[in-house]
Amino acid sequence: MTSFHITELKNFMGKLLGTDCFDSFLLEQASVSTFAEYAIDGRINPDFYTKEEREDPQICPYDFAAWSAVRPLCFEIIKGKRSPSRFKFVLHLKPEYIPGVLKGADPSLTADQVRALVLTVKYDGNEACAVTGTAFSTFVMDKTLDAQWDKTMRQFLTRKGIAFRE
């Protein structure tokens, strides 16, 4: 787990909320505090869909909503003359990208052992940070995936022009 402290907040927020920069992620949950408190549960509500739609991988491919689908709503909540008091977004890397991250980890790890590669983005009214995390579906003693996920996010932020310090 690594905490990346964002040093250029305006640039970061523009990329997070205004571009497809983070669209390789799903949203587990969001909370935003402005004049009111907003909470978004990113878990897909199966009752919203017909049985056929739930079984169609094009319509319901994930357990959580794509960040790209929720991003405009989060932007609408946050935009304005005043910054939010705080916010927190818990993002999961889309499952199809996990095998690419696994390439630098222990070769015995498989994608089905990985429940999530998590990026938690927090803002406390002064500073934003992005914290990495891993979740497994089984007990794993090896920590190489943790280090690889940290390295991948470090490269991702750098490649996207997001300034940070650790």
C-alpha positions as a Markdown table, in Angstrom:
| # | Residue | x | y | z |
|---|---|---|---|---|
| 1 | Met | 0.0 | 0.0 | 0.0 |
| 2 | Thr | 1.3 | 3.4 | -1.1 |
| 3 | Ser | -0.1 | 6.8 | -0.6 |
| 4 | Phe | 0.5 | 9.2 | -3.5 |
| 5 | His | 0.0 | 12.8 | -2.3 |
| 6 | Ile | -1.2 | 14.9 | -5.3 |
| 7 | Thr | 0.8 | 18.1 | -5.6 |
| 8 | Glu | -1.2 | 19.8 | -8.4 |
| 9 | Leu | -4.8 | 19.5 | -7.3 |
| 10 | Lys | -6.5 | 21.4 | -10.1 |
| 11 | Asn | -4.8 | 19.3 | -12.8 |
| 12 | Phe | -5.6 | 16.1 | -11.0 |
| 13 | Met | -9.3 | 17.0 | -10.5 |
| 14 | Gly | -9.6 | 17.9 | -14.1 |
| 15 | Lys | -8.3 | 14.5 | -15.2 |
| 16 | Leu | -10.3 | 12.6 | -12.5 |
| 17 | Leu | -13.6 | 14.2 | -13.2 |
| 18 | Gly | -13.3 | 15.7 | -16.7 |
| 19 | Thr | -11.5 | 13.2 | -18.8 |
| 20 | Asp | -11.4 | 9.4 | -19.5 |
| 21 | Cys | -8.1 | 9.2 | -17.6 |
| 22 | Phe | -9.5 | 6.9 | -14.9 |
| 23 | Asp | -12.1 | 5.1 | -17.0 |
| 24 | Ser | -10.2 | 1.8 | -16.6 |
| 25 | Phe | -11.7 | 1.7 | -13.1 |
| 26 | Leu | -15.0 | 0.8 | -11.5 |
| 27 | Leu | -16.6 | 2.7 | -8.6 |
| 28 | Glu | -17.2 | 0.8 | -5.4 |
| 29 | Gln | -18.3 | 3.8 | -3.4 |
| 30 | Ala | -18.2 | 7.6 | -3.4 |
| 31 | Ser | -18.9 | 10.1 | -0.7 |
| 32 | Val | -18.8 | 13.9 | -1.3 |
| 33 | Ser | -19.4 | 16.6 | 1.3 |
| 34 | Thr | -20.5 | 20.0 | -0.1 |
| 35 | Phe | -23.5 | 21.9 | 1.3 |
| 36 | Ala | -25.0 | 18.4 | 1.6 |
| 37 | Glu | -23.6 | 14.9 | 2.1 |
| 38 | Tyr | -23.7 | 12.7 | -1.0 |
| 39 | Ala | -23.2 | 8.9 | -0.9 |
| 40 | Ile | -23.1 | 6.7 | -3.9 |
| 41 | Asp | -23.0 | 2.9 | -3.7 |
| 42 | Gly | -21.4 | 1.8 | -6.9 |
| 43 | Arg | -22.6 | -1.8 | -6.6 |
| 44 | Ile | -24.8 | -2.7 | -9.5 |
| 45 | Asn | -28.5 | -3.1 | -8.5 |
| 46 | Pro | -29.6 | -6.3 | -10.2 |
| 47 | Asp | -33.3 | -5.5 | -9.6 |
| 48 | Phe | -33.0 | -2.6 | -12.0 |
| 49 | Tyr | -32.4 | -5.0 | -14.9 |
| 50 | Thr | -34.4 | -7.7 | -16.5 |
| 51 | Lys | -33.2 | -11.3 | -16.2 |
| 52 | Glu | -32.0 | -11.2 | -19.8 |
| 53 | Glu | -30.1 | -7.9 | -19.2 |
| 54 | Arg | -28.4 | -9.3 | -16.1 |
| 55 | Glu | -27.2 | -12.3 | -18.0 |
| 56 | Asp | -25.9 | -10.1 | -20.9 |
| 57 | Pro | -22.2 | -9.4 | -20.3 |
| 58 | Gln | -22.4 | -6.3 | -22.5 |
| 59 | Ile | -25.1 | -4.7 | -20.3 |
| 60 | Cys | -23.9 | -6.0 | -16.8 |
| 61 | Pro | -20.3 | -7.0 | -17.1 |
| 62 | Tyr | -19.2 | -6.0 | -13.6 |
| 63 | Asp | -20.4 | -6.0 | -10.0 |
| 64 | Phe | -19.7 | -2.2 | -9.8 |
| 65 | Ala | -20.6 | 0.7 | -12.0 |
| 66 | Ala | -18.0 | 1.9 | -14.5 |
| 67 | Trp | -16.3 | 5.1 | -13.3 |
| 68 | Ser | -17.1 | 6.5 | -16.8 |
| 69 | Ala | -20.8 | 6.1 | -16.1 |
| 70 | Val | -20.7 | 7.8 | -12.6 |
| 71 | Arg | -18.0 | 10.4 | -13.3 |
| 72 | Pro | -20.4 | 13.0 | -14.8 |
| 73 | Leu | -22.6 | 12.7 | -11.7 |
| 74 | Cys | -19.7 | 13.2 | -9.4 |
| 75 | Phe | -18.5 | 16.2 | -11.5 |
| 76 | Glu | -22.0 | 17.8 | -11.2 |
| 77 | Ile | -21.9 | 17.3 | -7.4 |
| 78 | Ile | -18.4 | 18.8 | -7.0 |
| 79 | Lys | -18.3 | 21.6 | -9.6 |
| 80 | Gly | -18.9 | 25.2 | -8.4 |
| 81 | Lys | -17.2 | 28.2 | -6.9 |
| 82 | Arg | -16.4 | 26.4 | -3.7 |
| 83 | Ser | -14.4 | 23.2 | -3.2 |
| 84 | Pro | -16.0 | 20.3 | -1.4 |
| 85 | Ser | -15.2 | 19.9 | 2.2 |
| 86 | Arg | -14.1 | 16.4 | 1.5 |
| 87 | Phe | -14.6 | 13.5 | -0.8 |
| 88 | Lys | -13.6 | 9.9 | -1.1 |
| 89 | Phe | -13.8 | 7.6 | -4.1 |
| 90 | Val | -13.0 | 3.9 | -3.8 |
| 91 | Leu | -12.1 | 2.6 | -7.3 |
| 92 | His | -11.3 | -0.9 | -8.5 |
| 93 | Leu | -9.3 | -1.6 | -11.6 |
| 94 | Lys | -11.5 | -3.3 | -14.2 |
| 95 | Pro | -10.9 | -7.1 | -14.1 |
| 96 | Glu | -9.7 | -7.3 | -17.7 |
| 97 | Tyr | -6.6 | -5.2 | -16.7 |
| 98 | Ile | -5.6 | -7.4 | -13.7 |
| 99 | Pro | -3.6 | -9.9 | -15.8 |
| 100 | Gly | -1.4 | -7.1 | -17.1 |
| 101 | Val | -0.6 | -6.0 | -13.5 |
| 102 | Leu | 0.0 | -9.6 | -12.5 |
| 103 | Lys | 2.8 | -10.0 | -15.0 |
| 104 | Gly | 5.3 | -8.3 | -12.7 |
| 105 | Ala | 4.2 | -10.3 | -9.6 |
| 106 | Asp | 4.6 | -13.8 | -8.4 |
| 107 | Pro | 4.0 | -16.1 | -11.4 |
| 108 | Ser | 2.0 | -18.5 | -9.2 |
| 109 | Leu | -0.7 | -15.8 | -8.7 |
| 110 | Thr | -3.7 | -16.0 | -10.9 |
| 111 | Ala | -6.3 | -13.4 | -11.8 |
| 112 | Asp | -9.1 | -15.4 | -10.1 |
| 113 | Gln | -7.2 | -15.1 | -6.8 |
| 114 | Val | -7.4 | -11.3 | -7.0 |
| 115 | Arg | -10.7 | -9.9 | -5.8 |
| 116 | Ala | -9.6 | -6.2 | -6.5 |
| 117 | Leu | -6.8 | -3.8 | -7.2 |
| 118 | Val | -8.0 | -0.8 | -5.3 |
| 119 | Leu | -7.3 | 2.9 | -5.6 |
| 120 | Thr | -8.8 | 5.1 | -2.9 |
| 121 | Val | -8.9 | 8.8 | -3.8 |
| 122 | Lys | -9.4 | 11.1 | -0.8 |
| 123 | Tyr | -9.6 | 14.8 | -0.4 |
| 124 | Asp | -9.7 | 16.4 | 3.1 |
| 125 | Gly | -10.4 | 20.0 | 2.2 |
| 126 | Asn | -6.7 | 20.8 | 1.7 |
| 127 | Glu | -4.9 | 17.9 | 0.1 |
| 128 | Ala | -5.8 | 15.0 | -2.2 |
| 129 | Cys | -4.1 | 11.6 | -2.1 |
| 130 | Ala | -4.5 | 8.3 | -3.9 |
| 131 | Val | -3.9 | 5.1 | -1.9 |
| 132 | Thr | -3.3 | 1.7 | -3.4 |
| 133 | Gly | -4.6 | -1.5 | -2.0 |
| 134 | Thr | -5.1 | -5.2 | -2.9 |
| 135 | Ala | -7.8 | -7.6 | -2.0 |
| 136 | Phe | -7.6 | -11.4 | -2.6 |
| 137 | Ser | -10.3 | -14.0 | -2.8 |
| 138 | Thr | -8.1 | -16.5 | -1.0 |
| 139 | Phe | -5.3 | -16.1 | 1.6 |
| 140 | Val | -2.0 | -15.2 | -0.2 |
| 141 | Met | 1.3 | -14.8 | 1.7 |
| 142 | Asp | 3.1 | -13.4 | -1.2 |
| 143 | Lys | 3.3 | -9.5 | -1.3 |
| 144 | Thr | 4.7 | -9.1 | -4.8 |
| 145 | Leu | 1.3 | -8.1 | -6.3 |
| 146 | Asp | 1.1 | -5.3 | -3.7 |
| 147 | Ala | 4.5 | -4.0 | -4.9 |
| 148 | Gln | 3.6 | -4.4 | -8.5 |
| 149 | Trp | 0.3 | -2.6 | -8.1 |
| 150 | Asp | 2.2 | 0.3 | -6.4 |
| 151 | Lys | 4.7 | 0.4 | -9.3 |
| 152 | Thr | 1.9 | 0.2 | -11.9 |
| 153 | Met | 0.0 | 3.2 | -10.2 |
| 154 | Arg | 3.3 | 5.2 | -10.0 |
| 155 | Gln | 3.8 | 4.6 | -13.7 |
| 156 | Phe | 0.2 | 5.4 | -14.5 |
| 157 | Leu | 0.2 | 8.7 | -12.6 |
| 158 | Thr | 3.5 | 9.7 | -14.2 |
| 159 | Arg | 2.3 | 8.8 | -17.7 |
| 160 | Lys | -1.0 | 10.7 | -17.2 |
| 161 | Gly | 0.9 | 13.9 | -16.1 |
| 162 | Ile | -0.3 | 13.8 | -12.6 |
| 163 | Ala | 2.2 | 15.2 | -10.2 |
| 164 | Phe | 2.6 | 13.5 | -6.8 |
| 165 | Arg | 5.0 | 12.8 | -3.9 |
| 166 | Glu | 5.1 | 9.6 | -1.8 |
